[in-house]
Amino acid sequence: MTDRREELAQFWADLQKDFQAGNPRRLKEYWKTGAGGRKIRWGTSGDLTRCHRLVRQEVPATDMSDDDVWGYCQNLHQELFGRPNPRD
C-alpha cells in the first residue's frame, strides 16, 4: 500500500510541476478522463461533490479557494457534457 501511495504522490508532484510550468492540460486530463476522473465517476449522481472533495484533498487552500475548486469542477463538467451540472 505504501508503494502505491508513494507512486501516487510522485504522479501528483509531476502533475503539479506541469501545472506550475504552464501545462494545465495534463491536470485536466487526469481529472476528466484519467485516474481522477474514474474516482469522480462523471455522469453519475454526486459527481460534482466528489470532484470538489477529491480536488480539495490534493490542492492546498492557499492555491485555490473552495469557490475556485467548485468552479474548476463545474468547468470540467461543462467540458465533458456541454452543460453545467444543475443538480450538485
VENSUL-V407197 format. One record per residue. N is the residue number from 0. RES is the residue in three letters. PHI is phi in whole degrees, 0 to 359 (none if undefined). Layout:
n	res	phi
N	RES	PHI
N	RES	PHI
This chain:
n	res	phi
0	MET	none
1	THR	297
2	ASP	300
3	ARG	296
4	ARG	296
5	GLU	296
6	GLU	297
7	LEU	293
8	ALA	297
9	GLN	293
10	PHE	300
11	TRP	295
12	ALA	299
13	ASP	296
14	LEU	296
15	GLN	297
16	LYS	298
17	ASP	300
18	PHE	297
19	GLN	294
20	ALA	276
21	GLY	92
22	ASN	239
23	PRO	287
24	ARG	303
25	ARG	294
26	LEU	295
27	LYS	298
28	GLU	300
29	TYR	300
30	TRP	282
31	LYS	271
32	THR	232
33	GLY	270
34	ALA	301
35	GLY	296
36	GLY	297
37	ARG	293
38	LYS	292
39	ILE	289
40	ARG	57
41	TRP	308
42	GLY	88
43	THR	248
44	SER	302
45	GLY	87
46	ASP	298
47	LEU	292
48	THR	295
49	ARG	297
50	CYS	302
51	HIS	301
52	ARG	298
53	LEU	290
54	VAL	294
55	ARG	300
56	GLN	296
57	GLU	264
58	VAL	252
59	PRO	300
60	ALA	298
61	THR	287
62	ASP	267
63	MET	217
64	SER	284
65	ASP	302
66	ASP	298
67	ASP	296
68	VAL	294
69	TRP	301
70	GLY	296
71	TYR	300
72	CYS	294
73	GLN	296
74	ASN	295
75	LEU	298
76	HIS	300
77	GLN	300
78	GLU	294
79	LEU	284
80	PHE	244
81	GLY	78
82	ARG	205
83	PRO	290
84	ASN	274
85	PRO	277
86	ARG	272
87	ASP	270
